[in-house]
Amino acid sequence: MAIDARVRLRARAGRRAQRGGGAPDLGASPRARRGFTLVSMIVATILLTVGILALGNANTNTIKNQTLAQNRTNALAIARAYLEEVRSRDPWTLVSESAEKVAADGQPDAQGPYSRSMVVSEERSNLLLIEMFVEFPRAGQPVRLATYQYRGSGISGAP
């Protein structure tokens, strides 16, 4: 009868453990025990940290590339606007211009972050190559726009 009572006690303890009540069965296999170990918590924390650092790095790179693209867009707009202004001038009076600091709107500004310069070279006696360069913050190389301008008999000059 003693064996029969022990079997009933074990069955009752098993049912309590399944319901979440009673003392845990220390003789059960490790798989049957529930909970996290310290090692599993450390591994989870490391994985979470690596993931968060990767997201932070991606966010930083996105902001940096977005700023660079905005600066390049502004530099291109400055170059286009000034090139159109230059094309409206008399082609016989065009000369190269050294670097000049300008603001984001293209207006001269001694503290401006952009630097605009122009190189005018004579390709033939009646054809000019006009190159516009705009340097901008954190740029590897400046924005360069080029155009040709024909000069005929000229308003102010001859040949």
N, C-alpha and C positions, 0 to 999 in steps of 0.2 A: 503494500500500500504506500510505502514511502516513495517508491519510484513513481507511482501514479501521481502523487501530490507534487513532486518536483516537475513533472512534465506539465501539469496544469499551471504551476507558477511561472514556468518559462513561457508558456503560451500567452498567459495574461501579461507578462512583462513585454513580450513582443508586440502585443496589440497596443499597449500603452506607448511604446516607443514609436509605433507607426502613427499614432494620433498626436505625438509630440509631448506626451506627459510621462512622468515617471523618470527614474534614473536611467542614464544611457547604459547600454550593455557593453561593458569594456571588453568582453570576450569576443565581440563581433569582429568581422574582418575590417581592415582599414577602409575598404570601399564603402562599407555600410555607415561609417562615421561621417557626419556632415560638418562643414565649416571650411575656413580658409587657413592655409599655413602662412607663416611669416614669409617664406620664400615666394609663394604665389602672389602675395601682396606686393612685395618688392618688385617682382617682374611686371606686374600690372602697372605699378607706379612709373617704372622706367618706360614702358611702352606708351603710357599716357603722356609723359614728359616729352618723349621724342616726337610724338604726334603734334603736340602743342607748339614745340619749337619749329617744326617743319611748317606749320600754318603761319607762324609769326614771320619766318623767313620769306615765305611766299608773299605775304602781305607787304613786307618791306620792299621786295623786288617789284611788285606791282606798282606801288606808289612811286618808286624811283623811275621806272620806265614810263609811267604816265606823265611825270614831270618833264622827263627828257623829250617825250613826244610833243608836249605843249610848248616847250621852248623851241623845238624845231619848227613847229607850225607857225609860231610868232616870227621866227627868223625868216621863214619863207615868205610870209606876208609882208615883212619889212622889205625884203629884196624885190618882190614883185612890184610893190607900190613905188619904190624909188626907181626901179628900172623903167616903169611906165612914165614917170616924171622925166627921166633922162631922155627917153625916146621922143618926147614932145619938144625938146630943145633943138636948136640949130646944130646939125651934125658937124659943121665946120668949126664949132667952138668947143666941142667935147674934148676933155682931157681927163687923164686918170686922177683919182682922188685918193688921198691917204685915209687910213682908218679913222673913223669918227664914232664916238660913243653915242648911242641912241637909246631911247626908252622903248618899251614894248609896242608903242604906237608908231614908232619910226621917227619921232621928233628928236632933234638933237638934245642931249642931256649928258652933262659931264659925269654924272653918277649912274648912267644907264648900264644895264647888264649886257646889252648887245653892242657889237662893233661892226660898222658897215664900211666897206671900201669898194672902190670901183677901178677897174683896169681897162683902159681904152687902147686898142692896138689897131694899126692900119693893115688890113689884109691885102688890099689893092688900093690903087689911087682913089677909088670911089666907093670903097667898102670898109666899114669899121666893124671890129669885133669888140663888143662891150660885155665885160664880165663883172658881175656883182657878187661880192663875198660878204656874208654876214656870219660872224662868230657869235656863239651864244654860250651860256653857262653849261658846264660839264659836257661839252661837245668834244668828240674825238677829232672831228674835222668840220670846217664851216659849211654852211649852205652856199652853193655856187649856182648862179643862174647866168646864162650867156645868151646873147642875141646878136644878130648882125643888123647893121643899119647902113642903108645905101645913102650916099650923099651925091647928089647930082651937081648941077652947076652952082648950087649954093646961094644962100641969101646974102651972106656976108663975105664970102671968099670966092676964089676962082680956082682953076684948072679945069 
